[in-house]
């Protein structure tokens, strides 16, 4: 059985058609919970360019998914935190690049700040895959 994604007809269509409102995980699927990933490089440095920071945050999410033997298509839920509304296009561009047509259930939240004021993006994810 595969992951089922859908949008109820009685609910407004997803913003930018970038996600699904509902995702059903099949019984006995392996589930992966990914802590918030930042746009930090392996050495802890932060790219100065917001697009590169967004790309790195998504790359880090995908690295976690791949390490668990899964792919972007197995991501079922994303929660993203952004500190500046003006950075949303960077986030969305990277999301499209790294997720393609996966379109998991998603929430994007504008927050006052993350733990360190220079961080712009933090992305949590849940992935699931049937054995």
N, C-alpha and C positions, 0 to 999 in steps of 0.2 A: 504494500500500500504506500502511496506517495503522499507528500504534504499537499493539503488542499487549501487553495487561496481563493477568496472571493470577496465581492462587494455587494452587500444587500441592495436591492433595487429601491428600497424605501429610504436609503441614506444617500446624502449628496456624494457625488463622485469624488475620489481622492484628488487632493490638490496636486496639480502637475502630472497626474496619473503616474506618480513615482512610487506608489505603494498600494497595498491591499488593506482594506479595513479588517478583514478576518483571515486567520490562518489556523488550520486544524492540523495538529501533530498526530500522526497515526500511533496506535498502541505499540508499546515496546520499542519506541524509537529512542535512540541514544540522544540525550539533550546536552548541549554545551552552553554554559553561561559565561559570557565574556565581560570582564570588568571594563570600566570606562577606559578607552584608549585615546591617548593624546597624539598630537602631531610631532612627537619627539623622535629624533634619530636615535640609533643604537647607543651612541656616545652621550646621550642626554641633551644634545643641543637642539635648539628650536629653529626651524627655518624662518627667516625674516619675512618672506613672501607669504601672504595668507593662503594663496592657492597651493603652494608647496606644503604648508602646514596641514591644510585639509587633506591633500593627497596622502601625506604620511599617516595621518590619523586613520584614514580608510585602509591604507596599506597594512597598518598594524592590526586592524580588525581582521582583514583577510589572512594575514599570517597566522593569527590565532585559530581561525577556522580551518585553514589548511593543515596546521599541526595536528588537529584532531581528526584528520582524514576526511574532511568535509570541504565543500566549495561554497561559493556565494549563493548558489541556488538553494542551499540548505539553511540559510539565514531566515529565521521566521519572525524576528522582532528586533527593531532598532530603536534606541532612544538616544537622541543627540542633544547636546547642550551647546549653545552658541552664546558668546558674550556680546556680539554686535550684530544687529539686524542687517547691516550692510555687508556682512560676511556670508550671508545665506547663498548668494550665487556661487561662491567658491565651494561651499559645502555641497550644494546640489550638483555642480559640475563633477566633483570628485565622486559623489555617490553614484552618479550615472556611469562614470568610467569604471568603477570597481564592482558595482552590482549588476550592471546591464539590465536585463529583463527580469531579474530575480524578484523585485518588488515585494519585500516583506512588509508586515504590519509595521508602522513607524510613527514615532512622535518626535517632533523637534521643539525644543524649549529654549526660549531666550532667557538667559540668566544674567544677573548683575556681574558676577565674576566666577571664575573657577578658583581652585586652591592658590594658584599663582596668577597674578594679574596679567602676565604676558601670554598665557595660554588662551587661545580663541575657541578651540573645539574640543569636545570630549564625546566619545561615541561608545555606548554600551550595546551589546548584541546578544541575542539568543539564537542558537542554531540547533537543528534536529535532523537526524537521518535514521531511516529504518535500516535494520540489520539485514 
